[in-house]
């Protein structure tokens, strides 16, 4: 029997059960949006020998593709897909009720330019996403793993930055937002060390609370990012949101 090898994950696995009207909607329309992938060991993995995705076949067009990492309940993804029918949107999400809510929203609007994958992006993207095939990557409010002993679980570290760079086409953009200060300082450091990427705001927009307050590196709030309940909750708690925009060289 093949042995499951534990890996450090940037998420906590939550329930997969979806009941009631939402469950029925998901059962009826989920296949229109959720990409069927061959699994490795566990629901959040894909097989190591999985074929690369064919975006033109998946979306039935050759429009630019944006990948969102951690789409939650789909507010950002659905709003963007509705606003930009000339672009395609693909999200990685491991929370099945979130996938179900995204499917329900997308179906209600009749969207055809949106797809979802139930998988851990750290394990799956390097297997199924073609190199240089993505126009933008979005990572909005990843889990900050606030305790010092858990920081190794943060998603945005150098290996993931290099994987994002691999996915992006030349000139492609990685957009990031966090409302946790010390994660923001860490993200800035990661972008500085990831040679294929350029922080478009390096040295700009300093933050006086930063230990290196004259260093900057933070982007203005991106106008394409919708105000979600999650972000509003952070603002109401007095946290400050830091945006980043990095370009593939």
HELIX and SHEET records of a PDB file:
HELIX    1   1 UNK A   20  UNK A   33  1                                  14    
HELIX    2   2 UNK A   55  UNK A   59  1                                   5    
HELIX    3   3 UNK A   75  UNK A   83  1                                   9    
HELIX    4   4 UNK A   96  UNK A  108  1                                  13    
HELIX    5   5 UNK A  121  UNK A  128  1                                   8    
HELIX    6   6 UNK A  148  UNK A  153  5                                   6    
HELIX    7   7 UNK A  158  UNK A  167  1                                  10    
HELIX    8   8 UNK A  181  UNK A  193  1                                  13    
HELIX    9   9 UNK A  229  UNK A  236  1                                   8    
SHEET    1   A 7 UNK A 114  UNK A 117  0                                        
SHEET    2   A 7 UNK A  88  UNK A  92  1                                        
SHEET    3   A 7 UNK A  65  UNK A  69  1                                        
SHEET    4   A 7 UNK A 134  UNK A 140  1                                        
SHEET    5   A 7 UNK A 168  UNK A 178  1                                        
SHEET    6   A 7 UNK A 242  UNK A 248 -1                                        
SHEET    7   A 7 UNK A 197  UNK A 199 -1                                        
END                                                                             
